[in-house]
């Protein structure tokens, strides 16, 4: 960022907030006065269904921007929950329009982030509809691991992943039993392991082959 852009973002920012694991950061149907950038920690986006169950939409990592939906549409269409302790950069939602008026470069970054989220959700829907359990989990773990590498979270073949198997099963439309059995097969084959909140990927090539995708690092993301 230029000095002028940094000064603008400092005015847009109202502070920082830390939350504990399990905290609801944004609630479906609410109109939050705040927007957030995740500085550290991980979380979940999810929708609550009529029977009280929930559908995980995607996983949240450092650098993700939260609350844009409410900022543009008036209320949240999904909830956001912390899966670990998180630190959030807090912005005033009422000042969102000033980003588009006074700082087109930052406004473009917001548009880029929204477009990337749309692209990811398209891939996720294709995964749920067309990939089998092994392919779906391979796609998810390879994407997660490459994102962790880009964020500097990976140390060698390992990175923190503080989610439950149920969270990933929900996100991919799989049963917990099927997810668990597939993970055991991956572990036995020496492809990857996920236990005690740590993801270890030993063979990215095998994951890419199972997922029928090219293994490539994610594009650099702008940070708000």
PECORNOR-V404519 format. One line per field, one symbol per residue. ss: DSSP state (h for helix, s for strand, l for the rest). psi: psi as a letter, one per 20 degrees, with the letter a starting at -180 (. if undefined). Layout:
ss=???
psi=???
This chain:
ss=llhhhhhhhhhhsssssssllllssslllllllsssssssllsssssslllllsssssssllllsslhhhhhhlllllsssslllssssssshhhhhhhhhhlhhhhhhhhhhhhhhhhhhhhhhhhhhhllhhhhhhhhhhhhhhhhhhllllsllsssllllhhhhhhhhlllhhhhhhhhhhhhhlllssssllssssllhhhhhhhhlllllllllllll
psi=qrhhhggghhhhpiaqpqqrpipogpppirnpiqqqpphqrqaqpqqprhjirqopgrqprpiqppjhghhhihrpirrpqpirpqppppqohhjghhghgimhghhhgghgghhggggghghgghghhhqagggghggghgggghghghijhpocjqqqnlrqhhghgghjkqqhgggghhhhggghikgrqoqkjpppohnhhhghghilrpoqqqqppqp.
